[in-house]
Amino acid sequence: MPYNSFEHYPMSWKPDREELTYPYYASLAAKLENDIVHGILAENTMLPPQRELADFLDLSLSTVTKAYKICEEKGLIYGKVGRGTFVTNGCVNKTIVTEEREGMIEMGQTLPFYEYNVIVSQIASEILKAPKSHTLFEYSYPLGTPRQQEAAKRWLSLHGMDVPRENIYMASGAQNALALVLMSLFKPGDKIATDAFTYPNFIGLANMLNIQLIGLKGDENGILPYALEQACRNSKINGIYLMPACANPTNIVMGYERRAEVSKIIKKYHLILIEDDTYAFLSDNKQQPISVNIPEQSVYINSMSKALCAGLRVAYICFPERMRKQLENAIYNVNLKTPSLNVEIATEMIFSGIYEEIASRKKEEALKRNEIFCQYFPEIPSGDIKSAFYKWLHLPKGCTGRAFEMMCRERGVNVYGSERFCVSENFGINAVRISISSPPGIEVLNKGLKIVREVYENISQSEEASYIF
């Protein structure tokens, strides 16, 4: 079967047949090793069955078997009887939490303006002075007090989710909420559709739980409906993970029409929607969450980490009644409860209105930083989110995100290449995410952007150079 007949067939790995040289088994093994080491293939990714890959590449089965064997002997992949072949855990580090290095300008990890944490600290101090504050350190109210649940309801209503407080659970941040959802509503071997580039820690969670992610092609409005429909027809897709209000890392905002189209497909194929609205507070053009249209198939997550305080670790999960038991079991078995002090701090900020002050000041600061970014990259469209915490910069032809990341790092600036966010196929896109909220002050931001611009221009002017490594 000619390999191009698999053009729209969902596969976790699609090496280019034209890049292979004789002997093909050795060349294929080298290609597989390169894609694993450089993070193109995530840890625990299930590789295509050998016969399927052989058909795709129009090679013999023995050729593919030899290639897999070479990588297996190197510890890069491993097989599970009756289940398939997977990328070995520990081959590559895709985490977006990195250790600080002295003198390095941080523009990789997204730090949400830590200077406003002093306000959170003051609220915590007042709460601890109150009578019976010691009860906040007990096991009581694992799902939150009625007052805390009411605060959660109020917070979610600000983002278009008007649900009964009984259908809201609390988690220790969005990452924890995603873990609870994956562990309770999905099982190993399930498939979840996502944007081609998405939140790396979600990729890591799925890999740990042996849940396969299917990255889908998109445009300036998000996932393409036909790509989702095609994936559902060709394979058993169990769910879909989206950040429609402000996608990480691309900053794409999914419009009304696209949301409606995607909703219909989710409903048609009975998918579970995981809607992550962590960055929704940044949008000035508020849109109804997709979960509102298909509440019985949706889990909606909204975290306070970026809007209020990263270290607070409080997120809210909205769910339909049919998912209550599974989620509750996950909370009791994994968390037992979200720390009451953290939840009480969040509750006080919501009822007092302080959250509005913090979120507004963060957006104002982010807007200024976006304007500065535009001075260095005037050719880059500003996008729908004018107060974005990060920017998605497409790179000149011939330069990978990983290469650009390394070149910037050599100059003292940390940015994140697109490989960290890539689910499977990059659809010809090489880019970097530049977190403009992270530098401590405008002076450091300017210094970092100046270096990034210089690296960008050096690559653009070196047309014959190849930066693929």
Buried (B, 14 or more C-beta within 10 A) or exposed (E): EEBEEBEEBBBBBBBEBEEBEEEBBBBBBBBBBBBBEBBBBBBBBBBBEBEBBBBBBEBEEEBBBBBBBBBBEBEBBEBEEEEBBBBBEEBBEBEBEEEEEEEBBBBBBBBBBEEBBEBBEEBBEEBEEEEEBEEBEEEEBBBBBEBBBBBBBBBBEBBBBEBEBEBBBBBBBBBBBBBBBBBBBBEEBBBBBBBBBBBBBBBBBBBBBBBBBBBBBBEEBBBBBEBBBBBBEBBEBBBBBBBBBBBBBBBBBBBEEBBEBBBBBBBEBEBBBBBBBBBBBBBEEEBEBBBBBBBEBBBBBBBBBBBBBBEBBBBBBBBBEEBEEBBBEBBEEBBEBBBBBBBBBBBBBBEEEBBEEBBEBBBEBBBBBBEEBBEBBEEEEBBBBBBBBBBBBEBBEBBBBBBBBBBBBEEEBBBBBBBBBBBBBBEEBBBBBBBBBBBEEEEBBBBBBEBBBBBBEEBEEEEEEEBEE
